[in-house]
């Protein structure tokens, strides 16, 4: 039986929710039989992504890249969620240590020499929806819930991958409405490759990874590179790095009074009040 953590020294949100401090175990790495498994490991906060997670994820990719026996990678989350996306409470633990840019880490997965499979159960929203999106394939549990919900916060999209993995109409539905999308709808839209029963997710991801690991590695790398090349020639890299586009500067820097008001609610009144404000008109919140 797992004991409850001691939260007495943890910092808290304005409404008293204890948030765990950064830990060297926030990302776990293991490798066996040609497959590396990378696990986002902050289950208490649904594996929310902060600088420490980004730093450790990049280091785990270093390990997988350096290990010649590893020919495929599984990326997943501990507990009941893949990830709730960017950590809205990261400011509770200021982190000035060097860390790679989160966009660069996601683009590293996109171009990684070895195929990467996202195994998603529970929520994969915001930045985490995009993290699953840059992986080569995504297997979802029937419990999975995906979505680009950051528009409800008043934030822009961190990694502009959705228009390249769905059709135009689906991309606008995902990015403009900010809804939570059940697994079967995510499959229909092209956000995931397969949906399996929750208790079969880990085995399904491992089966796919071992199949990839058994194939001639140079041919796998070549085919991945060829597919990526098609999308890059369509402008994927420039689109993903849209923050460098001067034509968008005015729009990106414009004041959004609704989004700013919602962030004030979060900062002053806490998570529950923020969710009530953010999720008005939405049946399911993320």
C-alpha positions in Angstrom: 0.0 0.0 0.0 1.4 3.4 -1.0 1.7 5.9 1.8 0.5 9.4 1.4 3.2 12.0 0.9 4.1 14.5 3.6 2.8 17.8 2.1 3.5 19.9 5.2 6.4 21.8 3.5 4.7 22.1 0.1 3.6 25.5 -1.2 -0.1 26.0 -1.8 -2.4 27.7 -4.2 -4.6 30.6 -2.9 -7.4 28.1 -2.2 -5.1 25.8 -0.2 -4.2 23.1 -2.8 -0.7 21.7 -2.0 1.6 21.6 -5.0 4.7 19.3 -4.9 8.1 20.8 -5.3 10.4 19.8 -8.3 12.0 16.4 -7.9 14.7 14.5 -9.8 12.1 11.8 -10.2 9.7 14.0 -12.1 10.6 12.0 -15.2 11.5 8.3 -15.1 13.5 6.4 -17.6 13.9 2.6 -18.2 15.1 0.6 -21.1 14.7 -3.1 -21.9 14.6 -5.3 -25.0 15.2 -2.5 -27.5 12.5 -0.2 -26.0 13.0 2.9 -23.8 10.0 4.0 -21.7 9.9 7.6 -20.5 7.3 8.4 -17.9 6.2 11.9 -16.8 6.0 11.4 -13.0 4.1 14.1 -11.2 0.8 12.2 -10.8 -0.5 14.4 -7.9 -0.7 17.3 -10.3 -1.6 15.2 -13.4 2.0 15.3 -14.6 1.8 19.1 -15.3 4.9 20.2 -17.3 7.3 22.8 -15.8 11.0 23.6 -16.4 12.2 20.7 -14.4 10.0 18.2 -16.3 11.3 19.7 -19.6 14.9 19.5 -18.4 14.5 15.9 -17.3 12.5 14.9 -20.5 15.4 16.3 -22.6 17.9 14.3 -20.5 15.8 11.1 -20.9 15.9 11.6 -24.7 19.7 11.9 -24.4 19.8 8.5 -22.8 17.5 6.9 -25.4 19.6 8.5 -28.2 22.9 7.3 -26.8 21.8 3.8 -26.2 22.4 1.8 -29.4 20.2 -1.0 -28.2 17.2 1.3 -28.0 15.3 1.4 -31.3 11.9 2.7 -30.1 10.6 5.0 -27.3 7.3 5.0 -25.4 6.3 8.3 -23.7 3.6 8.1 -21.1 2.4 9.5 -17.8 2.2 8.1 -14.3 -1.1 7.7 -12.6 -4.5 8.6 -14.1 -3.3 11.1 -16.8 -0.8 11.6 -19.5 -0.4 15.2 -18.6 -2.6 18.3 -17.7 -0.3 20.4 -19.8 1.7 23.4 -18.7 2.0 23.9 -15.0 0.0 27.0 -14.1 1.5 26.9 -10.6 5.2 26.7 -11.5 5.8 30.2 -10.1 5.3 28.7 -6.6 8.8 27.2 -7.0 11.0 29.7 -9.0 13.4 27.9 -11.2 16.3 29.8 -12.6 18.5 26.8 -13.5 19.3 26.3 -17.2 16.7 24.4 -19.1 16.0 23.7 -22.8 13.1 25.6 -24.4 9.9 23.4 -24.3 9.3 24.0 -28.0 12.8 22.8 -28.8 12.3 19.6 -26.8 9.0 18.9 -28.7 10.7 19.5 -32.0 13.4 17.1 -30.9 10.8 14.4 -30.5 9.4 15.3 -33.9 12.8 14.7 -35.5 14.1 12.1 -33.1 16.1 9.3 -34.9 14.1 6.6 -33.2 10.3 6.4 -33.4 8.4 7.7 -30.4 5.0 6.4 -29.3 2.7 8.4 -27.0 0.7 6.1 -24.7 -2.2 8.3 -23.4 -4.6 7.6 -20.6 -6.7 10.3 -19.0 -6.1 13.9 -19.8 -3.7 15.1 -22.4 -4.5 18.7 -22.7 -2.9 22.0 -23.8 0.9 21.5 -24.1 0.4 17.8 -23.4 -2.0 17.4 -26.3 0.8 18.8 -28.5 3.4 16.6 -26.8 1.4 13.6 -27.9 0.9 15.2 -31.3 4.6 15.5 -32.1 5.2 11.8 -31.3 5.2 9.5 -34.3 2.2 7.6 -33.2 -0.3 7.9 -30.4 -2.2 5.1 -28.7 -5.0 6.2 -26.5 -6.8 4.5 -23.7 -10.6 4.7 -23.9 -10.3 7.0 -20.8 -8.2 9.5 -22.8 -9.4 13.1 -23.1 -7.4 15.4 -25.4 -7.8 19.1 -26.2 -6.2 22.5 -26.8 -7.9 24.1 -23.8 -5.5 26.9 -23.4 -7.7 29.3 -25.4 -10.0 29.2 -22.4 -7.1 30.6 -20.4 -6.4 33.4 -22.9 -3.2 31.7 -24.0 -1.9 31.1 -27.5 -1.1 27.6 -28.6 2.5 26.6 -27.4 3.2 24.1 -30.2 1.3 24.5 -33.5 1.1 20.9 -34.5 -2.6 20.2 -34.6 -3.3 21.7 -38.1 -0.7 19.2 -39.4 -2.2 16.1 -37.9 -5.9 16.8 -38.5 -7.9 18.3 -41.3 -8.5 22.1 -41.5 -12.1 22.0 -40.0 -11.0 19.6 -37.2 -8.0 21.8 -36.4 -10.3 24.9 -36.0 -12.7 22.9 -33.9 -9.9 21.8 -31.6 -8.1 25.1 -31.4 -11.0 27.6 -31.4 -13.5 25.8 -29.2 -11.0 24.5 -26.6 -13.2 21.5 -25.8 -12.2 18.3 -24.1 -12.3 15.5 -26.8 -13.1 11.9 -25.9 -10.8 9.2 -27.2 -13.1 8.0 -30.0 -13.6 11.5 -31.3 -9.9 12.1 -31.1 -9.5 9.0 -33.3 -12.0 10.3 -35.8 -10.2 13.6 -35.9 -6.8 12.1 -36.4 -5.3 13.2 -33.1 -4.6 9.5 -32.2 -3.9 6.3 -34.2 -5.7 3.8 -32.0 -8.0 3.5 -29.0 -7.7 0.5 -26.7 -9.3 -0.5 -23.4 -7.5 1.2 -20.5 -6.1 -2.0 -19.1 -4.6 -2.9 -22.5 -2.9 0.5 -23.1 0.6 -0.4 -21.8 0.7 -3.7 -23.5 -0.5 -2.2 -26.8 2.1 0.5 -26.7 4.8 -2.1 -25.9 3.7 -4.4 -28.7 3.9 -1.5 -31.2 7.3 -0.4 -29.9 8.8 -3.9 -30.0 7.5 -4.3 -33.6 9.2 -1.0 -34.5 12.4 -2.1 -32.7 12.5 -5.4 -34.7 12.5 -3.6 -38.0 15.7 -2.6 -39.9 16.6 0.7 -38.0 18.0 2.6 -41.0 14.9 1.9 -43.0 12.7 3.1 -40.0 14.7 6.3 -39.7 14.5 6.9 -43.4 10.8 6.5 -43.6 10.2 8.7 -40.6 12.5 11.4 -42.1 10.7 11.1 -45.5 7.2 11.6 -43.9 8.5 14.5 -41.8 10.1 16.1 -44.9 6.7 16.3 -46.6 5.2 18.3 -43.7 8.3 20.4 -43.3 8.1 21.3 -47.0 4.5 22.3 -46.3 5.9 24.8 -43.7 5.6 22.9 -40.4 8.8 24.3 -38.9 8.0 27.9 -39.8 4.5 27.4 -38.5 5.6 25.9 -35.2 8.0 28.8 -34.7 5.3 31.3 -35.4 6.5 33.5 -32.5 9.4 34.5 -34.8 6.9 35.9 -37.4 6.9 39.7 -37.2 3.6 39.8 -39.1 2.0 38.2 -36.0 3.7 40.4 -33.4 1.0 42.9 -33.0 -1.7 40.2 -32.5 0.4 38.2 -30.1 1.1 41.3 -28.0 -2.4 42.6 -28.0 -4.2 42.9 -24.6 -6.9 40.3 -24.0 -9.0 41.6 -21.1 -11.0 38.4 -20.7 -7.9 36.2 -20.5 -6.2 38.7 -18.1 -9.2 38.7 -15.9 -9.2 34.9 -15.7 -5.6 34.9 -14.7 -6.3 37.4 -11.9 -9.0 35.0 -10.6 -6.5 32.2 -10.6 -3.8 34.2 -8.9 -6.0 35.8 -6.3 -8.7 33.1 -5.6 -7.1 29.8 -6.6 -7.8 26.9 -8.9 -11.4 26.1 -8.1 -12.6 29.7 -8.8 -10.4 29.8 -11.9 -12.0 26.6 -13.3 -15.5 27.9 -12.6 -14.7 31.1 -14.6 -12.8 29.3 -17.3 -15.3 26.4 -17.9 -18.6 28.3 -18.1 -20.6 26.7 -20.9 -18.4 23.6 -21.0 -19.8 20.3 -19.7 -16.4 18.8 -18.9 -13.5 20.8 -17.6 -9.8 19.9 -18.0 
